[in-house]
Amino acid sequence: MTTWREFETEASDLAAAVRARLDAHRHHVIATLRRDGSPRVSGTEVAIVGDVLTLGSMPGARKADDLRRDPRYSLHTNPGHHTMDGGDVKLSGRAREVHSDEKTTVTDTWPEGIDEGDAFVLDLDEVVHVTVDGGSLHVDRWSPGNGVRRTTRT
């Protein structure tokens, strides 16, 4: 698994664009897998804390139960209101629940009360950033060890 910092080191320009999308809006959408294998989408908040991308969850949230059972996730950043300014970002990987001191480090950055909830580190398997430039659509795709590959469609 790849941490946010490792991604940032390997693909700094893409990481900066992704971070801008994450920071542009507070709420994003995460997809997890239900017990029966069907997808579940949930609103969520994420934050980059130190070297890692983190997710906080209210106590008893189904998405946390899903991630404990099957850590695979996909996160779609909020693209904004009727605009593709800054692009559209999708991240995929595996979540790891954190406890004790590591959880405290994560929850110290979250709004009051989240420390009673669940906290996860989101490791990265793939990052996709889609931008529109005039009549062209650019898809920048990163995965560990493969660097950034761009596909352009007109």
N, CA, C and O atoms as a GROMACS GRO file, in nm:
protein
  616
    1MET      N    1   0.083  -0.119   0.000
    1MET     CA    2   0.000   0.000   0.000
    1MET      C    3   0.088   0.125   0.000
    1MET      O    4   0.199   0.126   0.052
    2THR      N    5   0.034   0.229  -0.059
    2THR     CA    6   0.108   0.353  -0.072
    2THR      C    7   0.042   0.462   0.012
    2THR      O    8  -0.079   0.481   0.005
    3THR      N    9   0.122   0.532   0.092
    3THR     CA   10   0.070   0.642   0.173
    3THR      C   11   0.058   0.768   0.088
    3THR      O   12   0.109   0.776  -0.024
    4TRP      N   13  -0.011   0.866   0.142
    4TRP     CA   14  -0.023   0.995   0.074
    4TRP      C   15   0.117   1.051   0.045
    4TRP      O   16   0.142   1.099  -0.066
    5ARG      N   17   0.207   1.047   0.143
    5ARG     CA   18   0.340   1.105   0.127
    5ARG      C   19   0.417   1.035   0.015
    5ARG      O   20   0.486   1.101  -0.063
    6GLU      N   21   0.406   0.904   0.006
    6GLU     CA   22   0.473   0.831  -0.102
    6GLU      C   23   0.417   0.871  -0.238
    6GLU      O   24   0.493   0.889  -0.333
    7PHE      N   25   0.285   0.886  -0.246
    7PHE     CA   26   0.221   0.934  -0.369
    7PHE      C   27   0.271   1.073  -0.403
    7PHE      O   28   0.307   1.101  -0.518
    8GLU      N   29   0.274   1.161  -0.304
    8GLU     CA   30   0.318   1.299  -0.323
    8GLU      C   31   0.464   1.305  -0.371
    8GLU      O   32   0.499   1.390  -0.453
    9THR      N   33   0.546   1.217  -0.318
    9THR     CA   34   0.687   1.212  -0.358
    9THR      C   35   0.701   1.162  -0.502
    9THR      O   36   0.782   1.214  -0.578
   10GLU      N   37   0.623   1.063  -0.538
   10GLU     CA   38   0.634   1.002  -0.670
   10GLU      C   39   0.568   1.086  -0.780
   10GLU      O   40   0.612   1.084  -0.894
   11ALA      N   41   0.461   1.160  -0.744
   11ALA     CA   42   0.385   1.235  -0.845
   11ALA      C   43   0.344   1.370  -0.787
   11ALA      O   44   0.226   1.396  -0.764
   12SER      N   45   0.441   1.456  -0.763
   12SER     CA   46   0.417   1.580  -0.690
   12SER      C   47   0.316   1.673  -0.757
   12SER      O   48   0.232   1.731  -0.688
   13ASP      N   49   0.323   1.690  -0.889
   13ASP     CA   50   0.229   1.779  -0.957
   13ASP      C   51   0.086   1.727  -0.948
   13ASP      O   52  -0.007   1.803  -0.920
   14LEU      N   53   0.069   1.598  -0.971
   14LEU     CA   54  -0.064   1.538  -0.960
   14LEU      C   55  -0.114   1.546  -0.816
   14LEU      O   56  -0.231   1.576  -0.793
   15ALA      N   57  -0.028   1.518  -0.720
   15ALA     CA   58  -0.066   1.524  -0.579
   15ALA      C   59  -0.113   1.664  -0.541
   15ALA      O   60  -0.208   1.679  -0.464
   16ALA      N   61  -0.048   1.766  -0.593
   16ALA     CA   62  -0.090   1.904  -0.564
   16ALA      C   63  -0.230   1.932  -0.620
   16ALA      O   64  -0.311   1.996  -0.554
   17ALA      N   65  -0.257   1.884  -0.741
   17ALA     CA   66  -0.390   1.903  -0.801
   17ALA      C   67  -0.496   1.826  -0.722
   17ALA      O   68  -0.606   1.876  -0.701
   18VAL      N   69  -0.464   1.706  -0.680
   18VAL     CA   70  -0.558   1.625  -0.602
   18VAL      C   71  -0.584   1.690  -0.466
   18VAL      O   72  -0.699   1.698  -0.422
   19ARG      N   73  -0.479   1.735  -0.403
   19ARG     CA   74  -0.495   1.800  -0.273
   19ARG      C   75  -0.585   1.924  -0.285
   19ARG      O   76  -0.668   1.950  -0.197
   20ALA      N   77  -0.570   1.999  -0.392
   20ALA     CA   78  -0.654   2.117  -0.413
   20ALA      C   79  -0.801   2.077  -0.422
   20ALA      O   80  -0.887   2.146  -0.369
   21ARG      N   81  -0.831   1.964  -0.489
   21ARG     CA   82  -0.970   1.917  -0.500
   21ARG      C   83  -1.020   1.870  -0.364
   21ARG      O   84  -1.135   1.896  -0.328
   22LEU      N   85  -0.936   1.802  -0.288
   22LEU     CA   86  -0.977   1.756  -0.154
   22LEU      C   87  -1.004   1.874  -0.062
   22LEU      O   88  -1.098   1.871   0.018
   23ASP      N   89  -0.922   1.979  -0.074
   23ASP     CA   90  -0.935   2.096   0.013
   23ASP      C   91  -1.044   2.193  -0.032
   23ASP      O   92  -1.089   2.276   0.047
   24ALA      N   93  -1.086   2.183  -0.158
   24ALA     CA   94  -1.184   2.278  -0.213
   24ALA      C   95  -1.322   2.262  -0.149
   24ALA      O   96  -1.398   2.359  -0.140
   25HIS      N   97  -1.354   2.142  -0.106
   25HIS     CA   98  -1.485   2.114  -0.046
   25HIS      C   99  -1.467   2.023   0.074
   25HIS      O  100  -1.374   1.942   0.078
   26ARG      N  101  -1.553   2.036   0.169
   26ARG     CA  102  -1.543   1.956   0.290
   26ARG      C  103  -1.597   1.814   0.269
   26ARG      O  104  -1.542   1.718   0.323
   27HIS      N  105  -1.703   1.801   0.190
   27HIS     CA  106  -1.771   1.673   0.176
   27HIS      C  107  -1.740   1.606   0.043
   27HIS      O  108  -1.739   1.670  -0.063
   28HIS      N  109  -1.715   1.475   0.050
   28HIS     CA  110  -1.685   1.394  -0.067
   28HIS      C  111  -1.769   1.267  -0.059
   28HIS      O  112  -1.848   1.252   0.034
   29VAL      N  113  -1.754   1.177  -0.155
   29VAL     CA  114  -1.833   1.054  -0.158
   29VAL      C  115  -1.739   0.934  -0.160
   29VAL      O  116  -1.647   0.928  -0.241
   30ILE      N  117  -1.763   0.840  -0.069
   30ILE     CA  118  -1.684   0.718  -0.064
   30ILE      C  119  -1.772   0.599  -0.100
   30ILE      O  120  -1.888   0.592  -0.060
   31ALA      N  121  -1.716   0.506  -0.176
   31ALA     CA  122  -1.784   0.381  -0.208
   31ALA      C  123  -1.714   0.269  -0.130
   31ALA      O  124  -1.591   0.258  -0.132
   32THR      N  125  -1.794   0.188  -0.063
   32THR     CA  126  -1.745   0.072   0.010
   32THR      C  127  -1.827  -0.049  -0.035
   32THR      O  128  -1.919  -0.036  -0.116
   33LEU      N  129  -1.792  -0.165   0.017
   33LEU     CA  130  -1.864  -0.286  -0.020
   33LEU      C  131  -1.945  -0.338   0.098
   33LEU      O  132  -1.893  -0.357   0.208
   34ARG      N  133  -2.075  -0.360   0.073
   34ARG     CA  134  -2.162  -0.417   0.175
   34ARG      C  135  -2.127  -0.564   0.197
   34ARG      O  136  -2.050  -0.623   0.122
   35ARG      N  137  -2.186  -0.622   0.300
   35ARG     CA  138  -2.164  -0.763   0.333
   35ARG      C  139  -2.195  -0.854   0.214
   35ARG      O  140  -2.126  -0.953   0.193
   36ASP      N  141  -2.300  -0.820   0.136
   36ASP     CA  142  -2.337  -0.905   0.022
   36ASP      C  143  -2.257  -0.874  -0.104
   36ASP      O  144  -2.282  -0.934  -0.209
   37GLY      N  145  -2.160  -0.781  -0.095
   37GLY     CA  146  -2.075  -0.747  -0.208
   37GLY      C  147  -2.126  -0.633  -0.294
   37GLY      O  148  -2.055  -0.589  -0.384
   38SER      N  149  -2.246  -0.586  -0.268
   38SER     CA  150  -2.298  -0.474  -0.346
   38SER      C  151  -2.236  -0.343  -0.296
   38SER      O  152  -2.193  -0.334  -0.182
   39PRO      N  153  -2.233  -0.242  -0.383
   39PRO     CA  154  -2.169  -0.115  -0.343
   39PRO      C  155  -2.256  -0.032  -0.251
   39PRO      O  156  -2.379  -0.038  -0.256
   40ARG      N  157  -2.190   0.044  -0.165
   40ARG     CA  158  -2.258   0.143  -0.080
   40ARG      C  159  -2.184   0.275  -0.101
   40ARG      O  160  -2.061   0.278  -0.093
   41VAL      N  161  -2.256   0.383  -0.128
   41VAL     CA  162  -2.193   0.515  -0.135
   41VAL      C  163  -2.239   0.596  -0.014
   41VAL      O  164  -2.355   0.591   0.026
   42SER      N  165  -2.144   0.670   0.042
   42SER     CA  166  -2.171   0.747   0.163
   42SER      C  167  -2.099   0.881   0.153
   42SER      O  168  -1.990   0.890   0.096
   43GLY      N  169  -2.160   0.982   0.208
   43GLY     CA  170  -2.092   1.109   0.222
   43GLY      C  171  -1.984   1.095   0.328
   43GLY      O  172  -2.001   1.020   0.424
   44THR      N  173  -1.874   1.166   0.311
   44THR     CA  174  -1.766   1.156   0.409
   44THR      C  175  -1.677   1.279   0.404
   44THR      O  176  -1.685   1.359   0.310
   45GLU      N  177  -1.594   1.291   0.502
   45GLU     CA  178  -1.492   1.395   0.507
   45GLU      C  179  -1.357   1.327   0.518
   45GLU      O  180  -1.343   1.226   0.588
   46VAL      N  181  -1.259   1.380   0.451
   46VAL     CA  182  -1.123   1.328   0.459
   46VAL      C  183  -1.028   1.442   0.488
   46VAL      O  184  -1.061   1.559   0.466
   47ALA      N  185  -0.909   1.409   0.536
   47ALA     CA  186  -0.807   1.510   0.562
   47ALA      C  187  -0.671   1.445   0.547
   47ALA      O  188  -0.653   1.327   0.578
   48ILE      N  189  -0.575   1.522   0.500
   48ILE     CA  190  -0.437   1.476   0.497
   48ILE      C  191  -0.375   1.516   0.630
   48ILE      O  192  -0.366   1.634   0.664
   49VAL      N  193  -0.331   1.416   0.705
   49VAL     CA  194  -0.273   1.437   0.837
   49VAL      C  195  -0.131   1.382   0.834
   49VAL      O  196  -0.110   1.261   0.828
   50GLY      N  197  -0.034   1.472   0.839
   50GLY     CA  198   0.105   1.428   0.831
   50GLY      C  199   0.131   1.363   0.696
   50GLY      O  200   0.120   1.427   0.592
   51ASP      N  201   0.166   1.235   0.700
   51ASP     CA  202   0.202   1.162   0.579
   51ASP      C  203   0.088   1.081   0.519
   51ASP      O  204   0.106   1.013   0.418
   52VAL      N  205  -0.032   1.088   0.580
   52VAL     CA  206  -0.139   0.997   0.539
   52VAL      C  207  -0.270   1.070   0.510
   52VAL      O  208  -0.297   1.178   0.563
   53LEU      N  209  -0.350   1.007   0.424
   53LEU     CA  210  -0.487   1.052   0.397
   53LEU      C  211  -0.576   0.980   0.496
   53LEU      O  212  -0.568   0.858   0.510
   54THR      N  213  -0.662   1.054   0.565
   54THR     CA  214  -0.744   0.995   0.671
   54THR      C  215  -0.892   1.018   0.647
   54THR      O  216  -0.933   1.109   0.575
   55LEU      N  217  -0.971   0.931   0.708
   55LEU     CA  218  -1.116   0.939   0.703
   55LEU      C  219  -1.168   0.924   0.845
   55LEU      O  220  -1.124   0.835   0.918
   56GLY      N  221  -1.261   1.009   0.884
   56GLY     CA  222  -1.326   0.997   1.013
   56GLY      C  223  -1.471   0.956   0.992
   56GLY      O  224  -1.533   0.994   0.893
   57SER      N  225  -1.523   0.880   1.086
   57SER     CA  226  -1.659   0.828   1.072
   57SER      C  227  -1.731   0.834   1.206
   57SER      O  228  -1.672   0.806   1.311
   58MET      N  229  -1.858   0.870   1.204
   58MET     CA  230  -1.937   0.873   1.326
   58MET      C  231  -1.950   0.731   1.381
   58MET      O  232  -1.945   0.635   1.305
   59PRO      N  233  -1.967   0.717   1.513
   59PRO     CA  234  -1.983   0.584   1.571
   59PRO      C  235  -2.102   0.512   1.508
   59PRO      O  236  -2.209   0.570   1.489
   60GLY      N  237  -2.083   0.385   1.475
   60GLY     CA  238  -2.192   0.303   1.421
   60GLY      C  239  -2.219   0.321   1.273
   60GLY      O  240  -2.316   0.264   1.222
   61ALA      N  241  -2.137   0.398   1.204
   61ALA     CA  242  -2.161   0.421   1.060
   61ALA      C  243  -2.139   0.292   0.981
   61ALA      O  244  -2.045   0.218   1.009
   62ARG      N  245  -2.225   0.267   0.885
   62ARG     CA  246  -2.215   0.146   0.803
   62ARG      C  247  -2.086   0.143   0.721
   62ARG      O  248  -2.028   0.037   0.700
   63LYS      N  249  -2.041   0.261   0.675
   63LYS     CA  250  -1.918   0.262   0.594
   63LYS      C  251  -1.800   0.209   0.675
   63LYS      O  252  -1.713   0.142   0.620
   64ALA      N  253  -1.796   0.238   0.806
   64ALA     CA  254  -1.688   0.187   0.891
   64ALA      C  255  -1.697   0.035   0.903
   64ALA      O  256  -1.596  -0.034   0.895
   65ASP      N  257  -1.819  -0.017   0.921
   65ASP     CA  258  -1.837  -0.162   0.926
   65ASP      C  259  -1.792  -0.225   0.794
   65ASP      O  260  -1.726  -0.329   0.793
   66ASP      N  261  -1.828  -0.161   0.682
   66ASP     CA  262  -1.787  -0.212   0.551
   66ASP      C  263  -1.635  -0.218   0.540
   66ASP      O  264  -1.580  -0.318   0.496
   67LEU      N  265  -1.567  -0.111   0.581
   67LEU     CA  266  -1.422  -0.104   0.568
   67LEU      C  267  -1.350  -0.203   0.660
   67LEU      O  268  -1.243  -0.252   0.625
   68ARG      N  269  -1.409  -0.233   0.775
   68ARG     CA  270  -1.350  -0.334   0.862
   68ARG      C  271  -1.359  -0.473   0.798
   68ARG      O  272  -1.267  -0.555   0.809
   69ARG      N  273  -1.469  -0.498   0.731
   69ARG     CA  274  -1.493  -0.629   0.668
   69ARG      C  275  -1.413  -0.644   0.539
   69ARG      O  276  -1.355  -0.749   0.513
   70ASP      N  277  -1.410  -0.539   0.459
   70ASP     CA  278  -1.339  -0.539   0.331
   70ASP      C  279  -1.281  -0.398   0.314
   70ASP      O  280  -1.356  -0.304   0.292
   71PRO      N  281  -1.151  -0.384   0.323
   71PRO     CA  282  -1.091  -0.250   0.328
   71PRO      C  283  -1.089  -0.173   0.196
   71PRO      O  284  -1.046  -0.058   0.193
   72ARG      N  285  -1.134  -0.235   0.088
   72ARG     CA  286  -1.130  -0.165  -0.041
   72ARG      C  287  -1.230  -0.049  -0.043
   72ARG      O  288  -1.342  -0.060   0.007
   73TYR      N  289  -1.186   0.062  -0.103
   73TYR     CA  290  -1.270   0.181  -0.115
   73TYR      C  291  -1.240   0.252  -0.246
   73TYR      O  292  -1.136   0.230  -0.308
   74SER      N  293  -1.332   0.337  -0.286
   74SER     CA  294  -1.309   0.438  -0.390
   74SER      C  295  -1.367   0.568  -0.337
   74SER      O  296  -1.476   0.570  -0.280
   75LEU      N  297  -1.293   0.674  -0.356
   75LEU     CA  298  -1.335   0.806  -0.308
   75LEU      C  299  -1.346   0.899  -0.428
   75LEU      O  300  -1.254   0.908  -0.510
   76HIS      N  301  -1.458   0.967  -0.438
   76HIS     CA  302  -1.480   1.065  -0.545
   76HIS      C  303  -1.489   1.201  -0.480
   76HIS      O  304  -1.574   1.225  -0.395
   77THR      N  305  -1.398   1.291  -0.520
   77THR     CA  306  -1.401   1.425  -0.461
   77THR      C  307  -1.521   1.503  -0.514
   77THR      O  308  -1.570   1.477  -0.624
   78ASN      N  309  -1.565   1.596  -0.436
   78ASN     CA  310  -1.674   1.684  -0.474
   78ASN      C  311  -1.625   1.773  -0.588
   78ASN      O  312  -1.533   1.852  -0.569
   79PRO      N  313  -1.686   1.761  -0.708
   79PRO     CA  314  -1.636   1.839  -0.821
   79PRO      C  315  -1.678   1.986  -0.820
   79PRO      O  316  -1.635   2.062  -0.906
   80GLY      N  317  -1.761   2.025  -0.725
   80GLY     CA  318  -1.806   2.164  -0.721
   80GLY      C  319  -1.943   2.178  -0.785
   80GLY      O  320  -2.003   2.080  -0.828
   81HIS      N  321  -1.991   2.298  -0.789
   81HIS     CA  322  -2.125   2.327  -0.836
   81HIS      C  323  -2.122   2.364  -0.984
   81HIS      O  324  -2.078   2.474  -1.020
   82HIS      N  325  -2.167   2.274  -1.070
   82HIS     CA  326  -2.180   2.299  -1.214
   82HIS      C  327  -2.050   2.343  -1.281
   82HIS      O  328  -2.052   2.426  -1.372
   83THR      N  329  -1.940   2.288  -1.236
   83THR     CA  330  -1.813   2.329  -1.296
   83THR      C  331  -1.713   2.214  -1.288
   83THR      O  332  -1.723   2.127  -1.201
   84MET      N  333  -1.620   2.215  -1.378
   84MET     CA  334  -1.509   2.119  -1.372
   84MET      C  335  -1.379   2.192  -1.340
   84MET      O  336  -1.270   2.139  -1.362
   85ASP      N  337  -1.391   2.315  -1.287
   85ASP     CA  338  -1.272   2.389  -1.248
   85ASP      C  339  -1.191   2.306  -1.150
   85ASP      O  340  -1.243   2.262  -1.047
   86GLY      N  341  -1.065   2.286  -1.181
   86GLY     CA  342  -0.979   2.206  -1.094
   86GLY      C  343  -0.986   2.057  -1.121
   86GLY      O  344  -0.908   1.980  -1.066
   87GLY      N  345  -1.081   2.018  -1.205
   87GLY     CA  346  -1.091   1.877  -1.243
   87GLY      C  347  -1.176   1.793  -1.150
   87GLY      O  348  -1.238   1.843  -1.057
   88ASP      N  349  -1.175   1.666  -1.180
   88ASP     CA  350  -1.253   1.566  -1.110
   88ASP      C  351  -1.155   1.459  -1.064
   88ASP      O  352  -1.073   1.413  -1.144
   89VAL      N  353  -1.162   1.418  -0.937
   89VAL     CA  354  -1.063   1.325  -0.883
   89VAL      C  355  -1.130   1.202  -0.824
   89VAL      O  356  -1.231   1.211  -0.754
   90LYS      N  357  -1.070   1.086  -0.854
   90LYS     CA  358  -1.112   0.960  -0.795
   90LYS      C  359  -0.987   0.892  -0.738
   90LYS      O  360  -0.885   0.881  -0.806
   91LEU      N  361  -0.997   0.845  -0.613
   91LEU     CA  362  -0.888   0.773  -0.548
   91LEU      C  363  -0.940   0.636  -0.507
   91LEU      O  364  -1.054   0.622  -0.464
   92SER      N  365  -0.856   0.534  -0.520
   92SER     CA  366  -0.893   0.399  -0.480
   92SER      C  367  -0.779   0.337  -0.401
   92SER      O  368  -0.662   0.369  -0.423
   93GLY      N  369  -0.815   0.248  -0.310
   93GLY     CA  370  -0.713   0.180  -0.232
   93GLY      C  371  -0.775   0.096  -0.124
   93GLY      O  372  -0.883   0.040  -0.140
   94ARG      N  373  -0.704   0.090  -0.013
   94ARG     CA  374  -0.747   0.011   0.102
   94ARG      C  375  -0.738   0.096   0.228
   94ARG      O  376  -0.644   0.173   0.247
   95ALA      N  377  -0.838   0.080   0.314
   95ALA     CA  378  -0.843   0.154   0.439
   95ALA      C  379  -0.788   0.068   0.552
   95ALA      O  380  -0.801  -0.055   0.552
   96ARG      N  381  -0.728   0.135   0.648
   96ARG     CA  382  -0.676   0.068   0.766
   96ARG      C  383  -0.724   0.145   0.888
   96ARG      O  384  -0.695   0.264   0.904
   97GLU      N  385  -0.799   0.077   0.976
   97GLU     CA  386  -0.849   0.144   1.096
   97GLU      C  387  -0.732   0.173   1.190
   97GLU      O  388  -0.640   0.093   1.203
   98VAL      N  389  -0.738   0.289   1.254
   98VAL     CA  390  -0.633   0.327   1.349
   98VAL      C  391  -0.692   0.336   1.488
   98VAL      O  392  -0.810   0.367   1.507
   99HIS      N  393  -0.607   0.308   1.587
   99HIS     CA  394  -0.647   0.306   1.728
   99HIS      C  395  -0.542   0.378   1.812
   99HIS      O  396  -0.435   0.413   1.763
  100SER      N  397  -0.573   0.400   1.937
  100SER     CA  398  -0.482   0.454   2.038
  100SER      C  399  -0.415   0.583   1.994
  100SER      O  400  -0.481   0.676   1.949
  101ASP      N  401  -0.282   0.588   2.008
  101ASP     CA  402  -0.208   0.712   1.980
  101ASP      C  403  -0.222   0.755   1.835
  101ASP      O  404  -0.235   0.874   1.805
  102GLU      N  405  -0.221   0.658   1.743
  102GLU     CA  406  -0.235   0.691   1.602
  102GLU      C  407  -0.372   0.753   1.575
  102GLU      O  408  -0.384   0.846   1.495
  103LYS      N  409  -0.476   0.701   1.641
  103LYS     CA  410  -0.610   0.757   1.625
  103LYS      C  411  -0.614   0.899   1.681
  103LYS      O  412  -0.674   0.988   1.620
  104THR      N  413  -0.551   0.921   1.795
  104THR     CA  414  -0.548   1.055   1.855
  104THR      C  415  -0.483   1.155   1.760
  104THR      O  416  -0.531   1.268   1.746
  105THR      N  417  -0.375   1.115   1.696
  105THR     CA  418  -0.307   1.202   1.600
  105THR      C  419  -0.402   1.241   1.487
  105THR      O  420  -0.404   1.357   1.445
  106VAL      N  421  -0.480   1.146   1.440
  106VAL     CA  422  -0.576   1.171   1.331
  106VAL      C  423  -0.690   1.259   1.381
  106VAL      O  424  -0.723   1.360   1.319
  107THR      N  425  -0.752   1.221   1.492
  107THR     CA  426  -0.873   1.290   1.537
  107THR      C  427  -0.846   1.430   1.590
  107THR      O  428  -0.938   1.512   1.597
  108ASP      N  429  -0.722   1.459   1.628
  108ASP     CA  430  -0.689   1.594   1.674
  108ASP      C  431  -0.712   1.698   1.565
  108ASP      O  432  -0.727   1.817   1.595
  109THR      N  433  -0.714   1.656   1.440
  109THR     CA  434  -0.734   1.749   1.329
  109THR      C  435  -0.881   1.760   1.287
  109THR      O  436  -0.916   1.844   1.204
  110TRP      N  437  -0.966   1.677   1.345
  110TRP     CA  438  -1.107   1.672   1.306
  110TRP      C  439  -1.192   1.759   1.398
  110TRP      O  440  -1.148   1.794   1.508
  111PRO      N  441  -1.314   1.793   1.354
  111PRO     CA  442  -1.403   1.874   1.438
  111PRO      C  443  -1.431   1.807   1.572
  111PRO      O  444  -1.418   1.685   1.586
  112GLU      N  445  -1.469   1.887   1.669
  112GLU     CA  446  -1.497   1.837   1.804
  112GLU      C  447  -1.597   1.722   1.801
  112GLU      O  448  -1.696   1.725   1.728
  113GLY      N  449  -1.570   1.619   1.880
  113GLY     CA  450  -1.661   1.506   1.893
  113GLY      C  451  -1.626   1.388   1.807
  113GLY      O  452  -1.675   1.277   1.833
  114ILE      N  453  -1.544   1.405   1.704
  114ILE     CA  454  -1.513   1.294   1.614
  114ILE      C  455  -1.429   1.188   1.686
  114ILE      O  456  -1.425   1.073   1.643
  115ASP      N  457  -1.362   1.228   1.797
  115ASP     CA  458  -1.277   1.132   1.867
  115ASP      C  459  -1.357   1.014   1.922
  115ASP      O  460  -1.298   0.912   1.959
  116GLU      N  461  -1.488   1.027   1.929
  116GLU     CA  462  -1.573   0.916   1.972
  116GLU      C  463  -1.606   0.823   1.856
  116GLU      O  464  -1.661   0.716   1.876
  117GLY      N  465  -1.572   0.864   1.736
  117GLY     CA  466  -1.602   0.784   1.618
  117GLY      C  467  -1.486   0.695   1.579
  117GLY      O  468  -1.399   0.664   1.660
  118ASP      N  469  -1.488   0.656   1.454
  118ASP     CA  470  -1.386   0.567   1.400
  118ASP      C  471  -1.293   0.646   1.308
  118ASP      O  472  -1.335   0.743   1.245
  119ALA      N  473  -1.169   0.605   1.301
  119ALA     CA  474  -1.071   0.673   1.216
  119ALA      C  475  -0.997   0.570   1.133
  119ALA      O  476  -0.962   0.462   1.181
  120PHE      N  477  -0.974   0.605   1.008
  120PHE     CA  478  -0.906   0.517   0.913
  120PHE      C  479  -0.799   0.594   0.839
  120PHE      O  480  -0.813   0.714   0.815
  121VAL      N  481  -0.692   0.524   0.803
  121VAL     CA  482  -0.592   0.574   0.709
  121VAL      C  483  -0.628   0.515   0.574
  121VAL      O  484  -0.655   0.395   0.564
  122LEU      N  485  -0.629   0.598   0.470
  122LEU     CA  486  -0.662   0.553   0.334
  122LEU      C  487  -0.534   0.542   0.253
  122LEU      O  488  -0.478   0.642   0.209
  123ASP      N  489  -0.489   0.419   0.233
  123ASP     CA  490  -0.374   0.396   0.146
  123ASP      C  491  -0.421   0.397   0.001
  123ASP      O  492  -0.538   0.374  -0.027
  124LEU      N  493  -0.330   0.424  -0.090
  124LEU     CA  494  -0.365   0.447  -0.230
  124LEU      C  495  -0.314   0.337  -0.323
  124LEU      O  496  -0.198   0.296  -0.315
  125ASP      N  497  -0.402   0.290  -0.410
  125ASP     CA  498  -0.366   0.198  -0.518
  125ASP      C  499  -0.373   0.267  -0.653
  125ASP      O  500  -0.302   0.229  -0.747
  126GLU      N  501  -0.458   0.370  -0.664
  126GLU     CA  502  -0.475   0.441  -0.791
  126GLU      C  503  -0.534   0.579  -0.765
  126GLU      O  504  -0.618   0.597  -0.677
  127VAL      N  505  -0.487   0.676  -0.843
  127VAL     CA  506  -0.541   0.811  -0.840
  127VAL      C  507  -0.568   0.853  -0.984
  127VAL      O  508  -0.482   0.837  -1.071
  128VAL      N  509  -0.688   0.906  -1.008
  128VAL     CA  510  -0.726   0.952  -1.142
  128VAL      C  511  -0.773   1.097  -1.131
  128VAL      O  512  -0.857   1.131  -1.047
  129HIS      N  513  -0.717   1.182  -1.217
  129HIS     CA  514  -0.756   1.323  -1.222
  129HIS      C  515  -0.800   1.354  -1.365
  129HIS      O  516  -0.722   1.339  -1.459
  130VAL      N  517  -0.924   1.396  -1.380
  130VAL     CA  518  -0.981   1.426  -1.511
  130VAL      C  519  -1.000   1.577  -1.522
  130VAL      O  520  -1.060   1.640  -1.435
  131THR      N  521  -0.946   1.635  -1.631
  131THR     CA  522  -0.962   1.778  -1.656
  131THR      C  523  -1.012   1.798  -1.798
  131THR      O  524  -0.992   1.714  -1.886
  132VAL      N  525  -1.078   1.912  -1.819
  132VAL     CA  526  -1.127   1.950  -1.951
  132VAL      C  527  -1.057   2.078  -1.991
  132VAL      O  528  -1.055   2.176  -1.916
  133ASP      N  529  -1.000   2.077  -2.112
  133ASP     CA  530  -0.927   2.192  -2.162
  133ASP      C  531  -0.976   2.216  -2.305
  133ASP      O  532  -0.938   2.144  -2.397
  134GLY      N  533  -1.060   2.317  -2.323
  134GLY     CA  534  -1.118   2.342  -2.455
  134GLY      C  535  -1.199   2.222  -2.498
  134GLY      O  536  -1.292   2.182  -2.429
  135GLY      N  537  -1.164   2.164  -2.611
  135GLY     CA  538  -1.237   2.047  -2.660
  135GLY      C  539  -1.172   1.915  -2.623
  135GLY      O  540  -1.209   1.811  -2.678
  136SER      N  541  -1.076   1.917  -2.530
  136SER     CA  542  -1.006   1.794  -2.492
  136SER      C  543  -1.032   1.757  -2.348
  136SER      O  544  -1.042   1.841  -2.259
  137LEU      N  545  -1.043   1.626  -2.328
  137LEU     CA  546  -1.057   1.570  -2.194
  137LEU      C  547  -0.926   1.496  -2.164
  137LEU      O  548  -0.884   1.409  -2.240
  138HIS      N  549  -0.863   1.532  -2.052
  138HIS     CA  550  -0.736   1.471  -2.013
  138HIS      C  551  -0.759   1.383  -1.890
  138HIS      O  552  -0.820   1.425  -1.792
  139VAL      N  553  -0.708   1.261  -1.897
  139VAL     CA  554  -0.717   1.168  -1.785
  139VAL      C  555  -0.575   1.136  -1.741
  139VAL      O  556  -0.500   1.069  -1.812
  140ASP      N  557  -0.538   1.184  -1.622
  140ASP     CA  558  -0.407   1.154  -1.564
  140ASP      C  559  -0.428   1.044  -1.461
  140ASP      O  560  -0.504   1.060  -1.365
  141ARG      N  561  -0.361   0.931  -1.482
  141ARG     CA  562  -0.378   0.813  -1.396
  141ARG      C  563  -0.243   0.777  -1.335
  141ARG      O  564  -0.143   0.765  -1.405
  142TRP      N  565  -0.242   0.761  -1.201
  142TRP     CA  566  -0.121   0.721  -1.130
  142TRP      C  567  -0.149   0.591  -1.054
  142TRP      O  568  -0.257   0.572  -1.000
  143SER      N  569  -0.050   0.505  -1.051
  143SER     CA  570  -0.051   0.388  -0.963
  143SER      C  571   0.092   0.366  -0.916
  143SER      O  572   0.186   0.406  -0.985
  144PRO      N  573   0.110   0.303  -0.800
  144PRO     CA  574   0.244   0.288  -0.743
  144PRO      C  575   0.342   0.222  -0.841
  144PRO      O  576   0.313   0.117  -0.899
  145GLY      N  577   0.456   0.285  -0.858
  145GLY     CA  578   0.560   0.229  -0.942
  145GLY      C  579   0.542   0.250  -1.091
  145GLY      O  580   0.632   0.221  -1.169
  146ASN      N  581   0.426   0.300  -1.133
  146ASN     CA  582   0.399   0.321  -1.276
  146ASN      C  583   0.400   0.467  -1.316
  146ASN      O  584   0.388   0.499  -1.434
  147GLY      N  585   0.415   0.556  -1.220
  147GLY     CA  586   0.416   0.699  -1.252
  147GLY      C  587   0.280   0.746  -1.300
  147GLY      O  588   0.179   0.678  -1.282
  148VAL      N  589   0.280   0.863  -1.362
  148VAL     CA  590   0.157   0.923  -1.413
  148VAL      C  591   0.150   0.900  -1.563
  148VAL      O  592   0.246   0.927  -1.635
  149ARG      N  593   0.038   0.849  -1.608
  149ARG     CA  594   0.014   0.831  -1.751
  149ARG      C  595  -0.104   0.917  -1.791
  149ARG      O  596  -0.206   0.919  -1.722
  150ARG      N  597  -0.092   0.989  -1.902
  150ARG     CA  598  -0.199   1.077  -1.949
  150ARG      C  599  -0.261   1.020  -2.075
  150ARG      O  600  -0.192   0.976  -2.168
  151THR      N  601  -0.395   1.022  -2.076
  151THR     CA  602  -0.472   0.987  -2.194
  151THR      C  603  -0.553   1.110  -2.229
  151THR      O  604  -0.613   1.172  -2.141
  152THR      N  605  -0.555   1.148  -2.356
  152THR     CA  606  -0.632   1.264  -2.400
  152THR      C  607  -0.736   1.220  -2.500
  152THR      O  608  -0.708   1.143  -2.592
  153ARG      N  609  -0.857   1.269  -2.481
  153ARG     CA  610  -0.967   1.241  -2.575
  153ARG      C  611  -1.018   1.374  -2.627
  153ARG      O  612  -1.030   1.470  -2.552
  154THR      N  613  -1.046   1.377  -2.757
  154THR     CA  614  -1.099   1.501  -2.816
  154THR      C  615  -1.239   1.479  -2.869
  154THR      O  616  -1.300   1.571  -2.923
   0.00000   0.00000   0.00000
